[in-house]
Amino acid sequence: MQSPRPYVLTIAGFDPSGGAGVLADCKTFEQHGVYGFGVCTALTVQTDDSFLNLHWLSAEQIIEQLQPLISKFGIMACKIGIINSPETLIEVIRFLKEHNAAIKIVWDPVLKASAGYDFHSVDTFHSLEAILATVTLVTPNYNELQRLQSITKEELIKEEKARFCSVLLKGGHRPDAIGTDTLYEPDGHTIISAGVKQAFPKHGSGCVLAAAITAQLAKGHSLKEACRLAKKYVETFLNSNQSLLGYHT
C-alpha cells in the first residue's frame, strides 16, 4: 500500500485569478507530491494585473477553518501569506504551535500586491520580533526586507547572519544581484544563484516560491535544499509562458 503524502497547509488570501494565494499554493503543493489544505485569510477582488479590493477575515474566522484540519491531520508544514494584522498573525501561529509544536512555518510577508495595492502601512507590523521568533523562515523580497527592517528594533540580518529566524532574501527585485537569492541562517548565509539567464515575470511568483519551500520541508529536506529546489521550480514556473499567469508543470 502506498504511503500517504505529507500534509501541508496554506493560510493565505483567495485570489480569483488563481495566480496567487491559496489557489496558487495548492497547485504548487500538488506538483510537489504533498497533500495541501487551504485556509482563507482574505477575499480579494483582482486579476493578474489589477488589484481592486479585499475583505479581511478575522482571527476567529481563520482559526475556525483551521480547527478541524489541525485536529484530524498531522500537518507537517505551513505557509502563511497575507493576514490582516500582527495580532491576528500571532494568534494564528500560537494556535498552530499549541496543536503541533514541531510544525514548520514559512511566512511570506506580502506587504504589497504585484499590481500595486498596499496591504499594510509600515506602522501596521509592530511586534515583528515576536512574530519572527515563532516561524521557521521568512521570505521577503528586497523591498519587503527594507520595510521590515525599518520596523524592527534590530536588523533582521546582521553580519551575514539571521537574527530572529532564517531569512530568504529573494532576488527578483535586488538592485545588487538580480535573480540571486540569499538564505540567511543563524550560523551564516548561503547564496542561491539563478539557474536561468532570463525569466518572465509572473503574478504570484512569491507565493509559489514559499509554497514550494513548504512542500520540500514537509518531504524532509533541509532548509538549504528546500530553498534550492523551490528556486528551480519557480524558474520553470516563470518560464512556462510569457504571460503573467504561469503554468505548474
C-alpha positions in Angstrom: 0.0 0.0 0.0 1.3 3.4 -1.0 2.3 5.7 1.9 0.2 8.8 2.3 1.5 12.1 1.1 2.8 14.5 3.7 0.1 17.0 4.8 0.8 20.7 4.3 -1.2 23.8 4.8 -1.5 27.3 3.3 -3.1 30.2 5.2 -3.5 32.9 2.6 -5.8 35.1 0.6 -8.2 33.9 -2.1 -7.2 35.2 -5.5 -10.0 34.6 -8.1 -7.4 34.6 -10.9 -5.6 31.6 -9.4 -2.2 33.2 -9.7 -1.5 33.9 -6.1 -2.7 33.0 -2.6 -4.5 29.7 -1.6 -5.2 28.6 -5.2 -1.6 29.0 -6.4 -0.2 27.4 -3.3 -2.4 24.3 -3.6 -1.4 24.0 -7.3 2.2 24.1 -6.1 1.6 21.5 -3.4 0.0 19.1 -5.8 3.0 19.3 -8.2 5.3 18.6 -5.3 3.6 15.4 -4.2 2.2 16.6 -0.9 -1.4 17.0 0.1 -2.4 20.6 0.6 -5.1 22.2 2.8 -6.1 25.8 2.3 -7.4 28.3 4.8 -8.6 31.7 3.7 -7.5 34.9 5.3 -9.0 37.4 2.9 -11.3 37.5 -0.1 -9.7 39.6 -2.8 -11.1 41.3 -6.0 -8.3 41.1 -8.6 -7.0 39.8 -11.9 -3.4 39.0 -12.9 -2.6 42.7 -13.4 -5.1 44.7 -11.3 -6.0 44.7 -7.6 -9.4 46.2 -6.9 -10.4 45.4 -3.3 -10.1 42.9 -0.4 -12.2 41.8 2.6 -10.2 40.6 5.6 -11.2 37.6 7.7 -10.8 37.8 11.5 -8.5 35.6 13.6 -11.7 33.8 14.8 -12.8 33.1 11.2 -9.3 31.8 10.3 -9.0 29.6 13.4 -12.5 28.2 12.8 -11.3 26.9 9.5 -8.1 25.6 11.0 -9.6 23.7 13.9 -11.0 20.6 12.2 -7.9 20.3 9.9 -5.2 20.6 12.6 -7.2 18.3 14.9 -7.5 15.5 12.4 -4.4 15.6 10.2 -0.7 15.6 11.1 0.2 18.7 9.2 4.0 19.0 8.9 4.5 22.4 7.4 2.5 25.6 6.9 2.9 28.6 4.6 1.3 31.9 5.7 0.6 34.7 3.3 -1.4 37.9 3.6 -3.1 38.4 7.0 -4.8 41.5 8.4 -2.7 42.4 11.4 0.2 41.3 13.6 -2.2 40.4 16.4 -4.1 38.0 14.0 -0.8 36.5 12.8 0.4 35.9 16.3 -2.9 34.4 17.4 -2.9 32.0 14.4 0.7 30.9 14.9 0.0 30.4 18.6 -3.0 28.1 17.7 -0.8 26.1 15.3 2.0 25.7 17.8 -0.3 24.7 20.6 -1.6 21.8 18.4 1.8 20.9 16.9 4.9 22.4 18.4 7.1 20.9 15.7 5.2 22.3 12.7 7.5 24.2 10.3 6.1 27.7 9.4 7.1 29.7 6.3 5.9 33.3 6.4 5.8 35.1 3.1 5.4 38.8 4.3 3.3 40.1 1.5 3.1 43.9 2.2 2.2 45.0 -1.4 0.5 43.2 -4.3 2.4 43.0 -7.6 -0.4 45.1 -9.1 0.4 47.9 -6.6 -2.1 47.5 -3.8 -0.6 48.2 -0.3 -1.9 45.7 2.3 -0.2 47.4 5.2 1.5 50.6 6.2 4.9 50.4 7.9 3.2 51.2 11.2 0.9 48.1 11.0 3.5 45.5 11.7 4.7 46.2 15.2 5.6 43.3 17.4 7.6 42.0 14.4 10.3 40.4 16.6 7.7 38.3 18.4 6.4 37.1 15.1 9.8 36.2 13.7 10.7 34.3 16.8 7.9 31.8 16.1 8.5 31.0 12.4 11.0 28.7 10.6 11.6 31.0 7.6 10.5 34.4 6.4 10.8 35.1 2.6 10.9 38.8 1.8 11.9 40.4 -1.5 14.3 43.3 -1.4 11.7 46.0 -1.0 9.9 44.0 1.7 13.1 43.4 3.6 13.8 47.2 3.7 10.3 47.9 5.0 10.5 45.1 7.6 13.9 46.3 8.8 12.6 49.8 9.3 10.1 48.4 11.8 12.3 46.2 13.9 14.4 47.5 16.8 17.3 45.4 15.5 18.2 44.4 11.9 16.8 41.1 10.6 20.2 40.3 9.1 23.4 41.2 11.0 26.9 40.4 9.7 25.5 37.9 7.2 23.5 36.0 9.8 19.8 35.9 10.6 18.9 37.5 14.0 15.5 36.1 14.8 14.7 33.3 12.3 16.1 32.2 9.0 15.5 34.7 6.2 15.4 34.0 2.4 16.1 37.3 0.6 14.5 36.8 -2.8 16.4 38.1 -5.8 13.7 39.3 -8.1 13.9 43.0 -7.0 17.5 43.1 -5.8 19.5 46.0 -7.3 22.8 44.4 -6.5 22.3 40.8 -7.6 19.2 40.4 -9.7 17.9 36.8 -9.7 20.1 35.7 -6.8 18.5 34.5 -3.6 20.4 34.5 -0.3 19.4 32.3 2.6 20.5 33.8 6.0 20.6 31.4 8.9 21.8 32.0 12.5 25.1 30.3 11.6 25.8 32.0 8.3 24.5 32.5 4.8 24.1 30.6 1.5 23.9 32.2 -1.9 21.5 30.5 -4.3 22.3 31.7 -7.8 19.9 31.9 -10.7 19.7 28.8 -12.9 18.3 30.6 -15.9 19.6 33.7 -17.8 16.1 35.1 -18.4 12.7 34.8 -16.7 9.3 36.2 -17.4 7.6 38.0 -14.5 4.6 36.2 -13.0 1.7 37.2 -10.8 2.1 35.3 -7.5 5.6 34.0 -8.0 6.5 34.8 -4.4 3.5 32.7 -3.2 4.7 29.9 -5.4 8.2 30.0 -4.0 7.1 30.0 -0.4 4.7 27.2 -1.1 7.4 25.1 -2.8 9.7 25.6 0.1 6.9 24.5 2.5 6.3 21.4 0.5 10.0 20.5 0.4 10.4 20.9 4.1 7.4 18.6 4.6 9.1 16.0 2.5 12.1 16.0 4.8 14.6 18.3 3.0 16.9 20.6 4.9 16.1 24.3 4.7 19.0 25.0 2.3 18.0 22.1 0.0 14.3 23.1 0.2 15.2 26.7 -0.9 17.4 25.4 -3.8 14.7 23.0 -5.1 12.0 25.6 -4.7 14.0 28.1 -6.7 14.4 25.6 -9.6 10.6 25.0 -9.5 9.9 28.7 -9.6 12.3 29.3 -12.5 10.4 26.7 -14.5 7.1 28.3 -13.5 8.3 31.8 -14.6 9.4 30.5 -18.0 6.3 28.3 -18.6 4.9 31.1 -20.8 5.3 34.8 -21.4 2.0 35.9 -19.7 1.6 37.0 -16.1 -0.2 33.7 -15.3 2.2 30.8 -15.0 1.7 27.1 -15.6 2.5 24.5 -12.9 4.3 21.6 -14.6 
